[in-house]
Amino acid sequence: MIKKSLSLLSHPLLSGSVVMIFGTNFVNVLNYLYHLIMGRLLGPSFYGELAALFSLVGILGIVTLALNTVIVKYISSTNGDLERKGLVRWFTNKILIFSLALFVLVVLLSPIIASFLKINNPILVISVAVVAVFSLLVMLGLAIGAILGWLLSKSFIKGLAGSKEEISPDAKSIVDYFVPVFLQAVAVTSLYSTDLIFVKHFFDPHDAGIYAATSTLGKIIFFGASPVSLVMFPLVSARLTKGQSYRKIFFASFLTTVLISTVVLLIFKLIPGIVITSLYGAAYLQAVDLLLGFGIFMVFFTLSVFLINFGLSLKKTKIVIFPLLASIAQAIGIWFYHGDLKSVILVSTVVSGMLFLSLLMYFVLGKKSDS
């Protein structure tokens, strides 16, 4: 019994998930503390503007999400030290070029973006570009640091600085994989950002602030459970490369994601008023009627993202079609159906629910066709 327990604790999925959940959510906790403090200080009206800007940061950070997935995928699949060194150099050059292009583009479009979000000062939009570019460069630094640290821990770094040149990566292969991953990141980010941006455009500042608080709290489900799929991704990818079974890793990851999501949703169901008043204050009590509905939306969304990441780890790149269609449907639905805040949440919930069911059918039917 003790031997089995130690084996379970040492399993890379469990140990990796624990480290990833605590590591990722430590940053998320700091982010949430900032939101909670600013929500109380600014009040609903001004907080809605701040949240819209953060959603814009998320949209601009889409490339960061995509590159993170691609880097993990290719580093976990490489075999030689020089090949890894070549990947580091290739990604570094491309990210630096893109960062500059992104900043220039946002500066040029800042007046249009500010007008759509009903923000009086375009400088705020430009500041968002600075944050997005900085986060992109930080991600690059963390990725390279992790890679080099891994090489050092394995004593592989010896000789890399010698006369041997690194192996140039297959750029076409990386780009071919990056495109669907990027589209997936666009779709996924859109699904939890478009609603907030449209609410800021269509509703008055007070309602936008109430919705922003609801959205921030509801996303606890996603940010709490999503690290599990991040740990699963390289494990499944590595096993696929070696021709090994990954079923146990998939089911353990899926059940863990369901468990975390359900626990948070139950809290939203049982004590929504306490959650809102203790975190945001009485000024946001209007969000009590919205929190459970948004939580259901986030559960479907989180499980959908899990299945999408699983598909990508199996090199099923066509799976990105599903979230792309869902993000388009959500945007169209909210644009034409936004009578009140509950209507916006209903559109997102229906779309995310259909996305989850579609992904389940995709894997079930795909499995039957393979058998």
NORSUL-V646478 format. One record per residue. SS is DSSP state (2 for helix, 1 for strand, 0 for the rest). PSI is psi as a letter, one per 40 degrees, with the letter a starting at -180 (none if undefined). Layout:
# NORSUL-V646478
SS/PSI + SS/PSI
This chain:
# NORSUL-V646478
0/d + 2/d + 2/d + 2/d + 2/d + 2/d + 2/d + 2/d + 2/d + 0/e + 0/h + 2/d + 2/d + 2/d + 2/d + 2/d + 2/d + 2/d + 2/d + 2/d + 2/d + 2/d + 2/d + 2/d + 2/e + 2/d + 2/d + 2/d + 2/d + 2/d + 2/d + 2/d + 2/d + 2/d + 2/d + 2/d + 2/d + 2/d + 2/d + 2/d + 2/d + 2/d + 2/i + 2/d + 2/d + 2/d + 2/d + 2/d + 2/d + 2/d + 2/d + 2/d + 2/d + 2/d + 2/d + 2/d + 2/d + 2/d + 2/d + 2/d + 0/e + 2/d + 2/d + 2/d + 2/d + 2/d + 2/d + 2/d + 2/d + 2/d + 2/d + 2/d + 2/d + 2/d + 2/d + 2/e + 2/e + 0/i + 0/d + 0/i + 2/d + 2/d + 2/d + 2/d + 2/d + 2/d + 2/d + 2/d + 2/d + 2/d + 2/d + 2/d + 2/d + 2/d + 2/d + 2/d + 2/d + 2/d + 2/d + 2/d + 2/d + 2/d + 2/d + 2/d + 2/d + 2/d + 2/d + 2/d + 2/e + 2/d + 2/d + 2/d + 2/d + 2/d + 2/d + 2/d + 0/e + 0/f + 0/h + 0/d + 0/h + 2/e + 2/d + 2/d + 2/d + 2/d + 2/d + 2/d + 2/d + 2/d + 2/d + 2/d + 2/d + 2/d + 2/d + 2/d + 2/d + 2/d + 2/d + 2/d + 2/d + 2/d + 2/d + 2/d + 2/d + 2/d + 2/d + 2/d + 2/d + 2/d + 2/d + 2/d + 2/d + 0/e + 0/f + 0/e + 0/e + 0/h + 0/e + 0/d + 0/e + 0/a + 0/e + 0/h + 0/i + 0/i + 0/h + 0/h + 0/i + 0/g + 2/d + 2/d + 2/d + 2/d + 2/d + 2/d + 2/d + 2/d + 2/d + 2/d + 2/d + 2/d + 2/d + 2/d + 2/d + 2/d + 2/d + 2/d + 2/d + 2/d + 2/d + 2/e + 2/d + 2/d + 2/d + 2/d + 2/d + 2/d + 2/d + 2/d + 2/d + 2/d + 0/i + 0/i + 2/d + 2/d + 2/d + 2/d + 2/d + 2/d + 2/d + 2/d + 2/d + 2/d + 2/d + 2/d + 2/d + 2/d + 0/e + 2/d + 2/d + 2/d + 2/d + 2/d + 2/d + 2/d + 2/d + 2/d + 2/d + 2/d + 2/d + 2/d + 2/d + 2/d + 2/d + 2/d + 2/d + 2/d + 2/d + 2/d + 2/d + 2/e + 0/f + 0/i + 0/i + 0/e + 2/d + 2/d + 2/d + 2/d + 2/d + 2/d + 2/d + 2/d + 2/d + 2/d + 2/d + 2/d + 2/d + 2/d + 2/d + 2/d + 2/d + 2/d + 2/d + 2/d + 2/d + 2/d + 2/d + 2/d + 0/f + 2/d + 2/d + 2/d + 2/d + 2/d + 2/d + 2/d + 2/d + 0/d + 0/i + 2/d + 2/e + 2/e + 2/d + 2/d + 2/e + 2/d + 2/e + 2/d + 2/d + 2/d + 2/d + 2/d + 2/d + 2/d + 2/d + 2/d + 2/d + 2/d + 2/d + 2/d + 2/d + 2/d + 2/d + 2/d + 2/d + 2/d + 2/d + 2/d + 2/d + 2/d + 2/d + 0/e + 0/f + 0/g + 2/d + 2/e + 2/e + 2/e + 2/d + 2/d + 2/d + 2/d + 2/d + 2/d + 2/d + 2/d + 2/d + 2/d + 2/d + 2/d + 2/d + 2/d + 2/d + 2/e + 0/g + 0/f + 0/d + 0/i + 2/d + 2/d + 2/d + 2/d + 2/d + 2/d + 2/d + 2/d + 2/d + 2/d + 2/d + 2/d + 2/d + 2/d + 2/d + 2/d + 2/d + 2/d + 2/d + 2/d + 2/d + 2/d + 2/d + 2/d + 2/d + 2/d + 2/d + 2/d + 2/d + 2/d + 0/none
